[in-house]
Amino acid sequence: MKTPGTDHPITLTPTTRRWRAKYGGHVIADSDQAIVLQEASYPPVVYFPRQDVSMEYLHRTDHATHCPYKGDASYYTLQMDGHFAENGVWTYERPFPAVAAIEGMVAFYPNHVEVYAVDDAAVNPHHKDAPARTDVDDAVLHTDSGSGASQREHWAPNVEGPEEGGVR
């Protein structure tokens, strides 16, 4: 086990923003409790708490790797809508003490999954910084979620139907 230091720094920063992970057009992780790990000169990695990840799309594999600074990583294959990202997700279930904050969290390979920060107030209408609801928000909630039904009860009609016999 190696300890991070000036020759190989590792920082763990709790996020101050909401982060999402999207695969195949579907949001599979959404969290305001993520942690950004910055290791040496590598690109930063966002780790998501499992409770904020759609784990039903992840399937454990036998693949494993070892990092002398973080410990042993286990992997998942992401499978959704007939597409899969083999070993596209990893986790450190028992990381070394220097990075204990990422224990049990998951991270996504950016070549498979889009990971991005979002404005919490824009996506969470109950957020303390959220602007007042707009007609656009209401329209979105009444659209088809893909199930064949609107996400909210239908609006009352704003026009009258044709009179008897089809002529008004």
Buried (B, 14 or more C-beta within 10 A) or exposed (E): EEEBEEEEEBEBEEBEEBBBBBBBEEEBBBBBBBBBBBBEEEEEBBBBBEEBBBBEBBBEBEEEEEBEBBBBBBBBBBBBEEEBBBBBBBBBEEBBEBBEEBEEBBBBBBEBBEBEBBEBBEEBEEBEEBEEEEEEBEEEBEEEEEEEEEEEEEEEEEEEEEEEEEEE
